[in-house]
């Protein structure tokens, strides 16, 4: 089962416990992907060095029974155009103009 990496679980808000109890499904390696509900997350950064570079975009989309729910998605662009490196633009194709 998936869980939050927290030292003290008692400080979680009440809504988390309600959600956790309603959605408790043990996941194992034999479970077909088509039976799961999950989110796909994509993060783009200003460069290729995770120790130095910063996030410029975050996106997530919901998937249930292999159906993509476009209306259940989020995209956030953070303005860091001064830090954006050409090597990163080549990979994620977000330009300085896109994040300005």
MARBA-3410 file (N, C-alpha, C, O; in Angstrom, 1 decimal):
100
0.8,-1.2,0.0,0.0,0.0,0.0,0.9,1.2,0.0,1.9,1.3,0.6 ~ 0.4,2.3,-0.7,1.2,3.5,-0.8,0.9,4.3,0.5,-0.3,4.3,1.0 ~ 1.9,5.0,1.0,1.6,5.9,2.2,2.5,7.1,2.1,3.5,7.2,1.3 ~ 2.2,8.1,2.9,3.0,9.3,3.0,4.2,9.1,3.8,4.2,8.5,4.9 ~ 5.4,9.6,3.3,6.6,9.5,4.1,6.7,10.6,5.2,7.3,11.6,5.0
6.0,10.3,6.3,5.9,11.3,7.4,6.4,10.6,8.7,6.2,9.4,8.9 ~ 7.0,11.4,9.5,7.5,10.9,10.8,6.3,10.8,11.8,6.2,9.8,12.5 ~ 5.4,11.7,11.7,4.2,11.7,12.6,2.9,11.8,11.9,2.5,12.8,11.4 ~ 2.3,10.6,11.7,1.1,10.5,10.9,-0.1,11.2,11.6,-1.1,11.5,11.0 ~ 0.0,11.4,12.9,-1.1,12.0,13.7,-1.3,13.5,13.3,-2.4,14.0,13.6
-0.4,14.1,12.7,-0.6,15.6,12.3,-1.3,15.7,10.9,-1.4,16.9,10.5 ~ -1.7,14.6,10.3,-2.4,14.8,9.1,-3.8,15.3,9.3,-4.4,15.0,10.4 ~ -4.4,16.1,8.4,-5.7,16.7,8.6,-6.8,15.6,8.5,-6.6,14.6,8.0 ~ -8.0,15.9,9.1,-9.1,15.0,9.1,-9.5,14.5,7.7,-9.9,13.4,7.5 ~ -9.5,15.4,6.8,-9.9,15.1,5.4,-9.0,14.0,4.8,-9.5,13.1,4.1
-7.7,14.0,5.2,-6.8,13.0,4.7,-7.2,11.6,5.2,-7.2,10.7,4.4 ~ -7.6,11.5,6.5,-8.0,10.2,7.0,-9.3,9.7,6.3,-9.4,8.5,6.1 ~ -10.2,10.6,6.1,-11.5,10.2,5.4,-11.1,9.7,4.0,-11.6,8.6,3.6 ~ -10.3,10.4,3.3,-9.9,10.0,1.9,-9.1,8.7,1.9,-9.4,7.8,1.1 ~ -8.2,8.6,2.9,-7.4,7.4,3.0,-8.3,6.1,3.3,-8.0,5.1,2.7
-9.2,6.3,4.1,-10.1,5.1,4.4,-11.0,4.7,3.3,-11.3,3.6,3.0 ~ -11.5,5.7,2.5,-12.3,5.4,1.4,-11.6,4.8,0.2,-12.1,4.1,-0.7 ~ -10.3,5.1,0.1,-9.5,4.7,-1.1,-8.4,3.7,-0.7,-7.4,3.6,-1.5 ~ -8.6,3.0,0.3,-7.6,2.0,0.7,-7.7,0.8,-0.2,-8.6,0.0,-0.1 ~ -6.8,0.6,-1.1,-6.7,-0.5,-2.0,-5.3,-1.0,-2.0,-4.4,-0.3,-2.5
-5.0,-2.2,-1.6,-3.6,-2.7,-1.6,-3.2,-2.9,-3.1,-3.9,-3.4,-3.9 ~ -2.0,-2.4,-3.4,-1.5,-2.5,-4.8,-0.4,-3.5,-4.8,0.5,-3.5,-3.9 ~ -0.4,-4.5,-5.7,0.6,-5.5,-5.8,1.0,-5.6,-7.3,0.4,-5.1,-8.2 ~ 2.1,-6.3,-7.5,2.7,-6.4,-8.9,1.8,-7.3,-9.8,2.1,-7.2,-11.0 ~ 0.9,-8.0,-9.4,0.0,-8.8,-10.3,-1.3,-8.1,-10.6,-2.1,-8.5,-11.5
-1.5,-6.9,-10.0,-2.7,-6.1,-10.3,-2.7,-5.5,-11.7,-1.7,-4.8,-12.0 ~ -3.7,-5.7,-12.5,-3.7,-5.1,-13.8,-3.8,-3.6,-13.8,-4.6,-3.1,-13.0 ~ -3.0,-2.9,-14.6,-3.1,-1.5,-14.6,-4.5,-0.9,-14.9,-4.8,0.1,-14.4 ~ -5.2,-1.7,-15.7,-6.6,-1.3,-16.0,-7.5,-1.2,-14.8,-8.6,-0.6,-14.9 ~ -7.1,-1.8,-13.7,-8.0,-1.8,-12.5,-7.7,-0.6,-11.5,-8.3,-0.5,-10.5
-6.7,0.2,-11.9,-6.2,1.2,-11.0,-6.7,2.6,-11.3,-7.0,2.9,-12.5 ~ -6.8,3.5,-10.3,-7.0,4.9,-10.5,-5.7,5.6,-10.0,-5.3,5.3,-8.9 ~ -5.2,6.4,-10.9,-3.9,7.1,-10.5,-3.7,8.4,-11.2,-4.5,8.7,-12.1 ~ -2.7,9.1,-10.9,-2.4,10.4,-11.6,-1.0,10.2,-12.2,-0.1,9.6,-11.7 ~ -0.8,10.9,-13.4,0.5,11.0,-14.0,1.0,12.4,-13.8,0.2,13.3,-14.1
2.2,12.5,-13.4,2.8,13.8,-13.0,3.9,14.1,-13.9,4.8,13.2,-14.2 ~ 4.0,15.3,-14.4,5.1,15.7,-15.3,5.7,17.0,-14.7,4.9,18.0,-14.4 ~ 7.0,17.1,-14.5,7.7,18.3,-14.0,8.8,18.7,-15.0,9.6,17.9,-15.4 ~ 8.8,20.0,-15.4,9.8,20.5,-16.2,10.7,21.5,-15.4,10.2,22.1,-14.5 ~ 12.0,21.6,-15.7,12.9,22.4,-15.0,13.7,23.3,-15.8,13.7,23.2,-17.1
14.4,24.2,-15.2,15.2,25.2,-15.9,16.4,24.6,-16.5,17.0,25.3,-17.4 ~ 16.8,23.5,-16.1,18.0,22.8,-16.7,18.0,21.3,-16.3,17.0,20.8,-16.0 ~ 19.2,20.7,-16.4,19.3,19.3,-16.2,19.9,18.8,-14.9,20.0,17.6,-14.6 ~ 20.3,19.8,-14.1,20.9,19.5,-12.8,19.9,19.7,-11.7,19.5,20.8,-11.3 ~ 19.4,18.6,-11.1,18.4,18.7,-10.0,18.9,19.4,-8.8,18.0,19.9,-8.0
20.2,19.5,-8.6,20.7,20.2,-7.4,20.7,21.7,-7.6,20.6,22.5,-6.6 ~ 20.8,22.2,-8.8,20.9,23.6,-9.1,19.7,24.2,-9.7,19.3,25.4,-9.5 ~ 19.0,23.5,-10.6,17.9,24.0,-11.4,16.6,24.0,-10.7,16.4,23.2,-9.7 ~ 15.7,24.8,-11.1,14.4,24.9,-10.5,13.3,24.5,-11.4,13.4,24.4,-12.6 ~ 12.1,24.2,-10.8,11.0,23.8,-11.5,10.4,25.0,-12.2,10.3,26.1,-11.7
10.0,24.8,-13.5,9.3,25.8,-14.3,7.9,25.4,-14.6,7.0,26.3,-14.9 ~ 7.6,24.1,-14.6,6.2,23.7,-15.0,5.9,22.4,-14.2,6.7,21.5,-14.0 ~ 4.6,22.3,-13.9,4.1,21.1,-13.2,2.8,20.7,-13.8,1.9,21.6,-14.0 ~ 2.6,19.5,-14.2,1.3,19.1,-14.8,0.9,17.7,-14.2,1.8,16.9,-13.9 ~ -0.4,17.5,-14.0,-0.9,16.2,-13.5,-2.2,15.9,-14.2,-3.0,16.9,-14.5
-2.5,14.7,-14.5,-3.7,14.3,-15.1,-4.2,13.0,-14.5,-3.4,12.1,-14.2 ~ -5.5,12.8,-14.3,-6.1,11.7,-13.6,-6.4,10.6,-14.7,-6.8,10.8,-15.8 ~ -6.2,9.3,-14.2,-6.4,8.2,-15.1,-7.2,7.1,-14.2,-6.8,6.8,-13.1 ~ -8.3,6.6,-14.8,-9.0,5.6,-14.1,-9.4,4.5,-15.1,-10.0,4.8,-16.1 ~ -9.1,3.2,-14.8,-9.3,2.1,-15.7,-8.8,2.4,-17.1,-9.5,2.1,-18.1
-7.6,3.0,-17.2,-6.9,3.3,-18.4,-7.6,4.4,-19.3,-7.2,4.6,-20.4 ~ -8.6,5.1,-18.7,-9.2,6.2,-19.4,-8.6,7.5,-18.8,-8.6,7.7,-17.6 ~ -8.2,8.4,-19.7,-7.6,9.6,-19.3,-8.7,10.7,-19.2,-9.5,10.9,-20.1 ~ -8.7,11.3,-18.0,-9.7,12.3,-17.7,-9.1,13.7,-17.9,-8.5,14.3,-17.0 ~ -9.2,14.2,-19.1,-8.6,15.5,-19.4,-9.2,16.6,-18.5,-8.4,17.6,-18.1
-10.4,16.6,-18.1,-11.0,17.6,-17.3,-10.5,17.5,-15.8,-10.7,18.4,-15.0 ~ -9.9,16.4,-15.5,-9.3,16.2,-14.2,-7.8,16.4,-14.2,-7.0,15.5,-13.9 ~ -7.4,17.5,-14.7,-6.0,17.8,-14.9,-5.6,19.2,-14.4,-6.5,20.0,-14.2 ~ -4.3,19.4,-14.2,-3.8,20.7,-13.8,-2.5,21.0,-14.5,-1.7,20.1,-14.7 ~ -2.3,22.2,-14.8,-1.0,22.6,-15.4,-0.6,24.0,-14.7,-1.4,24.9,-14.7
0.6,24.0,-14.2,1.0,25.3,-13.5,2.4,25.6,-14.1,3.3,24.8,-14.2 ~ 2.5,26.9,-14.6,3.8,27.3,-15.1,4.3,28.4,-14.1,3.6,29.3,-13.7 ~ 5.6,28.2,-13.7,6.2,29.1,-12.7,7.2,30.0,-13.5,7.9,29.4,-14.4 ~ 7.2,31.2,-13.3,8.1,32.2,-14.0,9.5,32.2,-13.5,9.8,32.7,-12.5 ~ 10.4,31.5,-14.3,11.8,31.5,-14.0,12.6,31.7,-15.3,13.6,31.0,-15.5
12.1,32.5,-16.2,12.7,32.6,-17.5,14.1,33.0,-17.5,14.9,32.7,-18.4 ~ 14.6,33.8,-16.5,16.0,34.2,-16.4,16.9,33.0,-16.2,18.1,33.0,-16.6 ~ 16.4,31.9,-15.6,17.2,30.7,-15.3,17.2,29.7,-16.4,18.0,28.7,-16.3 ~ 16.3,29.8,-17.3,16.1,28.8,-18.3,17.3,28.5,-19.2,17.8,29.5,-19.8 ~ 17.7,27.3,-19.3,18.9,27.0,-20.1,18.5,26.4,-21.4,17.5,25.7,-21.5
19.3,26.6,-22.4,19.1,26.1,-23.8,18.9,24.6,-23.8,18.1,24.1,-24.6 ~ 19.7,23.9,-23.0,19.7,22.4,-23.0,18.3,21.9,-22.5,17.8,20.9,-23.0 ~ 17.7,22.6,-21.6,16.4,22.2,-21.1,15.3,22.6,-22.1,14.4,21.8,-22.3 ~ 15.4,23.7,-22.8,14.5,24.1,-23.8,14.4,23.0,-24.9,13.4,22.7,-25.5 ~ 15.6,22.5,-25.3,15.7,21.4,-26.3,14.9,20.2,-25.9,14.3,19.5,-26.8
14.8,19.9,-24.6,14.1,18.7,-24.1,12.6,18.9,-24.0,11.8,18.2,-24.5 ~ 12.2,20.0,-23.2,10.8,20.2,-22.9,10.1,21.1,-23.8,8.9,21.2,-23.8 ~ 10.9,21.8,-24.7,10.3,22.7,-25.7,9.5,23.9,-25.1,8.7,24.5,-25.8 ~ 9.7,24.2,-23.8,9.1,25.4,-23.3,10.1,26.5,-23.4,11.3,26.4,-22.9 ~ 9.7,27.6,-24.1,10.7,28.7,-24.3,10.5,29.8,-23.2,9.6,29.7,-22.4
11.4,30.7,-23.2,11.4,31.8,-22.3,10.0,32.6,-22.5,9.4,33.1,-21.5 ~ 9.6,32.7,-23.7,8.3,33.4,-24.0,7.1,32.6,-23.4,6.2,33.2,-22.9 ~ 7.2,31.3,-23.4,6.1,30.4,-22.9,5.9,30.6,-21.4,4.8,30.6,-20.8 ~ 7.0,30.9,-20.7,6.9,30.9,-19.2,7.0,32.4,-18.6,7.0,32.6,-17.4 ~ 7.1,33.3,-19.5,7.2,34.7,-19.1,5.9,35.2,-18.5,5.7,36.4,-18.1
END
